[in-house]
Amino acid sequence: MNGATRAITTIVAILLIAPAVAAQDTKGSHQVLGGDTLWDLAARYLADPFRWPEIYDLNPQVVEDPHWIYPGELLRMPGAPVDAGERVAESPVETKGYDRGEPVSKQAGDQETRRSFGPPGEFPEGSVFRVDPSAPSYGALSIGQVEPRPVVSMSEFYSAPVLEDRQVFVVAGTTFRVVAEIHPDITLPRAARLNDEIVIHLNGAAAGVGDYLKAVQWGRSLAPAGHVLYTVAAVRVTRTFPGRDSVRAEVVRLFGDYRVGDALVLAEEYTVVPGVEAEPEEAGPVGRVIGFSVDQTLIDTGETLFLDVGAVDGVQVGDEFAIFSASEHAAEMALIEDRLSTVRVVHTSDGTSTARVIEIRDPGMRPGVPVRRVERMPQ
């Protein structure tokens, strides 16, 4: 069965099989149902969708492409007991983890290496299926050696929604085409997948080979602060054409439903240093919660919200803010023990910040409640 026929069969199967919640069995495995994705399974079993590569790494004989899993396939979940006969399919070591690496790909000589979206020289470049011989190998790490992780992962930074003024916002380009053959019987809108090659029509922006852009989509309004702008993918320019206003790029990170016509902006530089953590602060800047990335009443850990303090106020990625009750009129004097929740900044703009909830004491917070920085990243 070729890839196109298999895709059509899968679409029909998904429509015929009613999605249902399946519990992990006693052996720590999951049988794929219609509508399942590695992202959803990681959220269900590991409490963090960004840990999907851990499931992919454990099932190399089952999952050929992490973008496609099929009803009936049996996937083993991380932490499950393993029979001795099954260990041959596993990667020899756990390397960078879910927040910095990508699924594992084979090299000549059975060497394992992880691929990451990042600047040259800092992290390996490229996709999960194309191998760069210069990419470092992590197989020599000793058991007692622990590689430091950043307080805000690259995925958290680049996928963070931001607030922008839609009236004056200028895009760098538009997704013009996905370079892939489409079966003539498939009439669904073409969505870009991980490692797909795309054509971008530039809007006067200067983008060279190796530059990164983010594909974005508009969300709800939080006037007067702005509109929510979601990131659905990160792409890397692979080819330019002199005298033309178009480039080719590869999809290196996928955060949502990325489709032809989506706008792109130049990606900001990721500067978080692994192992550096925020330090307690007694009298940090104060502000208020603007609103949440989605319309909701209750909030849980992992969700995002916006603060009315940003880079001009000295806020940095990795800073932590305590959220207090609306009755705490003087947030700078409030006791940290009385906080409703704690959030960590994952992205900053001049006047606002995007923060992810890392601790919940009372899920019923609402826009307008006061905040104060209680931990600050070193300068």
Secondary structure, 3 states (H helix, E strand, C coil): CCHHHHHHHHHHHHHHCCCCCCCCCCCCEEECCCCCCHHHHHHHHHCCHHHHHHHHHHCCCCCCCCCCCCCCCEEECCCCCCCHHHHHHCCCCCCCCCCCCCCEEECHHHCEEECCCCCCCCCCCCCCCCCCCCCCCCCCCCCCCCCCCCCCCHHHHHHCCEEECCCCCCCCEEEEEEECCCCCCCCCCCECCCCCEEEEEECCCCCCCCCEEEEEEEEEECCCCCEEEEEEEEEEEEEECCCCCEEEEEEEEECCCCECCCEEEECCCCCCCCCCCCEECCCCCEEEEEEECCCCCCCCCCCEEEECCCHHHCCCCCCEEEECCCCCCCHHHCCHHHCCEEEEEEEECCCCEEEEEEEECCCCCCCCCEEEEEEECCC
